[in-house]
Amino acid sequence: MGTESAQGQLLPPAFLRLAGHPLRWRLLSELARSDRRVQELTDLVGQPQNAVSYHLGRLRAGALVSVHRSSADRRDSYYRVELARCGQLLAVAADELQPGILPAAPPAASQAGSPSAAPIRVLFLCTGNSSRSQIAEALLQRAGGDRVQVVSAGSHPKALHPYAVRVMREYGIDLSGRRSKHLSEFSTHRFDYVITVCDRVREICPGFPGRSEPLHWSVPDPAAGSGDASYPAFQRVAADLHSRVGFLIQRITRPAAAR
């Protein structure tokens, strides 16, 4: 059960005490949608930067949030929520309240979109369209099936990286034969979500027709640095994108009223 205070009172589990603060919950909610910089979070929640930075520090100390330097501007940083850890701690808290309170698996109906609903249109963007956006596109195609229409492109396309092809084979996906595309190919297309997976391309991302929701995943370039890119870097990026896509598909295919 929960921890006891010095007065012998039963306290909620640490996760609930940490995440339950109104401002920290708002920060987690914003980061669950998109990676953000401190100034962006400050504007979104309408609180001074020192307060936002303090509460981000508390969330980082609890490993609910992580941070890394922007690849576009090394003086800046992006924060992201660690959704898998939040889920694990929330499940532990629920079990402390009452074992078995959570179902073993979500009901099948909650994972299946309406067959008659129009597919959700998603565009992934990075600089070269040679690894990150291609990997994300392939993973979402498989996860979403007929529920999504997904494409990827880059601001400066270059050939598909052989390590991207190799790492996707570990997920049972064949990328060979796919081409890299310039984002201008989709300048007249309408999307529900435009997801940048590169800090640099986020800074120059153009607008698209309609009311697409822009999201950002700050994913490091696995091919950055020397010409001999490290294959484990591609494995880390693929694992990160696999996790993010898994959470994304649950969010975007839910009924609108439940989002």
N, C-alpha and C positions, 0 to 999 in steps of 0.2 A: 504494500500500500504506500501512500505518500509519506514523506519525511515528517518527523515530529519537530515542532518548534521548541524553543527553550521553555516555553510555558506549557508544554505537553500537548499543544494543539496539533491536529493532523493537517499538514500542508499539502496543497496540490503537488503533483509531480513537477520536477524541475522544468520540463519542457513547457508545461502549461503556464508556470509562473513566468518563464522567459518570453514565450510567444504571446501570452495573453495580455501584455501591456498594449493599450490601444495604438500607440504610435508604432511599436515594433510589429504588431499585427498588420498595420497598414503598409509598412515597409516590406514585410514578407509577401503581402498580397501583390504589391507592385512588381517586386522582383520575380514572382512566380510567372508573370506575363512576359517580362523582358529584362535582360541585363541592363543595368543603369549606372550612370556616374552620380557622384554625390550631389552635384548641383541639380541634376535632373530630379533626383528624389526630393531634394529640398523644395523645388517648385511644385512637384506633384502633391506633396503632403502639406504644403503651406506652413512649414516650421523652419526656424533658423538653422543654419548649417551646423552650429555647434551641438544642437540637440540631435539632429539627424546623425551626425558623426558619432556621438556618444552611444546612441542606441544601436547603430550599426556595429560599433565595437562590442557591445554586449552580445549581439547575435553572432558575431564572429567568434567570440570566446566560447559560445555554446556550440560552435561548428554548424550553425544553421545557415550561415552565410559565409561565402568566401570572396576573395578579391584578388585581382591580378592587374598588372600594368596593361594599358591600351597599346596595341601594336601600331595604332595611328599616331598617338602622341604619348611618348613614354612618361611624360609628366603627369598624365592623367591615369585613372584606374576605373575598372568596371567591377561592380558588385553583382553577384549571382546568388540565388537561393539554392541550397542543397536539398532538393525536394525528396530525394530518396531517404536521407537522414531524418527529415521532418516526418515522413511517413512512418519510419520505423519507431521514432520516439512517440508519435501520436498513438500508434498501435500499442506500445508498452503502457502508455497512460490509460488507454481504454481498458486494457487487461487488468491494470491495478484496480480500476473501479469495479469491474465485474468480468472475470474470465469468460471468454466466449461471446462477449458482447458484440464483437465485429464478425460479420459473415466471413466464411473461409475464402470466398471469392465474390466479386461483384455479380449481381444478377445478370444473366445473359442479355436481357432486354436493355440494360443501361449501356451496353457496349455496341449495340447494333443500331445504326441510324435508320431512319424511315426509308424504305426502298424507293418511295416516290420523291424524296427530297433531292434537290439539285446538288450535284457534287460541290464540295468546298474547294475553291481554287487557291492554290498556294504557289508562291514563287520564292525560291531560295537564291540569294545573291552572295557572291564573294568576288575577289579580284580576278583570279584566273579561271574560275569554273573548271579547275583541274583536279580538285580533291574534295574540299569541305562541302561545297554546295552540291556536288554530284553525289557524294555519300548521303547527305541529308535527303536529297530527292529520292534516291533509291530506297532508303529506309522507310520514308513516308509512303511511297508508292505501295510497298508491301504491307505496311501496317494499316493503311487506309482503304486499300482495295478500290471498289467502285464508289466509295464515299468521298474520295478526293481526286482532284486533278492537279498534279504537281509537276512543275518544271524548274529548271535552274539555269542560271546565266552568270556572266562575269563582266566587270568593267574593262578588263584587259585579258580576254580569253587566251589560253594557251593549251597545249595538248594535255589530254588526260594523263595524270601521273600513274606510272605502272604500279606504284605501291597502293594507290587508291583501288585499282582493279584487284590487286592481290588481297588487300585487307577485306574487301567486300566478299571475296570467296569464303572467308571465314564465317560470314553470315548467310551463306548460301545464295548470294546475289552475284550475277555476272554483269559487270560494267563494260566489258570489252565491246568495242564497236560504237560506244556512245561518243558523241562529239561535244566539244565545248562551244558555247553560244555567247554572243554579245547581248547585253541587256537591252540594246536597242531593238532586238527582234521582238520584244514583248511590249514595246512602248505604247501600243494601242490596245493591249489586252487588259481586261478587268480581272482583278484578283481580290479575294477576301482577306488574304494575309500575304504580306511581303516581308520575308524574314531574312535579314542580313546576318551572315555567319562570319563576317570579317569586319574588324573595326575600321579599316581604311575605306571600304566601300560604303559603310554606313554614312560617312561624312559627305559622300557625293551622290548618294542614292536619289534618283529622280522620282518625281511623282508619277503615279499611274492613274488611268481613268477610273472613275468610280470612287468608292469609299473603302479602300483597302486599309486594313489595320497593320501599321508597321511594327514589327517586333525585332529585337536584336539579341543574337546569341554571340557573345564574345568568345570565339573559338580560335586558338592560336593556329597559325599556318604550320602544318606538319612538315612542309618542305622548306621552311625558312632556314637561312644560314647557308651552309656549304652545299655544293652541288650533290653531294652524297647524303641525301636525307636519311634520317634514322627511321627504320621501319617501326620500331616501338612507338615513335611519335604518331604515326598513322593509326596504330592500334589504339592509342589513348584517345585520339580525336574520334575515331569510329565508335568507341565505347561511350564517349560523352554524347555524341549525336544520337546514338541508339537510345540512350536514357532520355534525352530531351524530346526526341520524337515520340517515345512512348507516352510521356506526360502530355505532349501537345495533342496527340490524337484523342486522348480522353477528354481534353478541354473543348476542342473545336467541333467534335461530333456530338456533344451533349445537346439536348434541346435548348433553344435560346434562353428560355426562362430560367434554366438551371445554371447558366454560365456565370 
